[in-house]
Amino acid sequence: MYNAFFSLVKRDLRLAFRHKSEILNPLFFFVIVVTLFPLGISPEKQTLAEIGPGIIWVAALLASMLSLDSLFRSDFDDGTLELMLLSEYPLSILVLGKIIVHWLITGFPIIIFSPLLGTVMFLSNDAIETLMITLLLGTPILSLIGAIGMALVVALKRGGMLLSLLVLPLYIPVLIFSSNAVGSSMAGLSISGQLYFLAAFLIFCITLAPIATSAALRVSLE
Amino acid sequence: MIAENTSSTGLSVNQLTCERGYRELFNELSFELSPGEILHIKGENGTGKTSLLRILAGLALPVSGDVYFEGYNCRKYRSEYNEQIAFMGHKLGIKLELTPIENIHSYCEFSKPCTEQQILDVLEKVGLYGFEEMYCNQLSAGQKRRVAIAQAILSKAKLWILDEPFTSLDVIGIDYFLQVIQEHVNDGGMVLLTTHQDVTLENCTTRYLQLPSGELIN
C-alpha cells in the first residue's frame, strides 16, 4: 500500500515538474494579487500593515482554489482516475497522496514567498512568523477541502463556478482564524487559541477529507 | 471472506438491470463466465455495452442485481475483486506526459508490482521496442493503445474487461492482441469484451451476449 502511495506522489510530482505552469501559475497569481493592493488602495505603511494579513490570506486562498482543477481533471480526462478507483488499495490513501502533491506544488511555494510579501505589506517580524505558521496549518486545509469540491464537480464540463460555491464557504473559518492570528500577533496579543483551532481543523480535515473525496469521486465517475 | 455463491468459479451476473436517465438499457440480465472463456458482448450503439462493462468493473452501479466473482459479492469485497480485474475503457489510463515505462511502472504500483525488465519485455512483446523512453504524447493512437495492452498483461488479473480494445490498432496490432487474449484465456483467464469486429480465436470458448435482449449464443 505504501509503495502505491509513494509511487503516486512521485508520479504526480514528476508530472508537475514537467508541466511547470502548474507550480508557477498559482504562485504568480498569489504574488501579483498581493502586490496590486498597495497600488490600488494606498502605499501607506499603517494602512497596508492593517489590511496586509487579510489580503495575503485571501490571495493564498484564491490561488489554492484556482489550482484545484489540476487535482483530478487530467486524471479524469485520460482515464487514470478510473484505474485509481479500480486499485486494490484504499482509494482514500491514494487520494491523500494526490492532495499532498497539490499542497506541495501550490501551498508550499506560497509559504516560502510569504515573508517577502509580508515585508511588502509592512508586517512586523512577529506577524510574518505568525503568517507563516498560519499558512503552514491553513494551506493544507485548503487543499483537503478543495479536493472534496473538485471530486464532486470533476465530471462536469463547466464546474468552476459550482466549485467556488461549494468550497469558498468552507474556507471562511480558515480565513477568519488565520488573518485574526496575524492581526493579534501584530497587536502583541496571544495567538495560541487561533493556532489550536487551525491545528484541530487540520487534523479533522486530514482524517475525513480523503474519505469524503473518495466517496465523491465514486459518485462522480458513475 | 465467506463465499456467498459457491456455484460459480468465475464471474456470475445475477438479474442485472441498468437505466440511464429514464431509459432502461437492459433488464434482469443474467449470465456466467467461467475460466478459459471469452464473452463477446454485442449490440447496436446505445444498447448498454459500455454501461454493462462499467458495472462489471465496479465503476457504475446497477439499478438492481448483483455481480459475483468466484462466489463473492463484488460490491462487498471490492478490494479483493479489484485485485482480480484489469479494465481497459475508452480512456486508456495512460499519462501523455510520461514515457511508456513510467506509465506502466506507476500502473503496476497500483496493482501488482513488476520489475523494469518485465516492463521492457512486455513493451518489446507489444511492439514498442525503441519507444520506451518517448513521451506518450509523441506516440500514435495505436501505440498508446499498445501501452494500455502492456498494462493489462502485467496486471496478471484473471478477468479482463475490455471496451472496444481494437480501436486504433492496425491489422498486426489486432492479430497480436488476439494472440495475447488467447494466451490469457488458455492460461485460465476470462475476457469480457465489446467490439464491432468479429473475434475468432482457435481453441477458445467464445460466447456471445446480445444486448439489449440478453440472449446468450454459444
Interface residues (C-beta under 8 A of the other chain):
Chain A: N3 A4 S7 L8 R11 R14 L15 R18 H19 S74 D77 D78 G79 T80 E82 L83 M84 L85 L86 S87 E88 Y89 P90 L94 L221 E222
Chain B: A57 G58 L59 A60 L61 S79 E80 N82 E83 I85 F87 G89 H90 K91 L92 G93 I94 K95 L96 E97 L98 E102 H105 S106 Y107 E109 F110 S111 P113
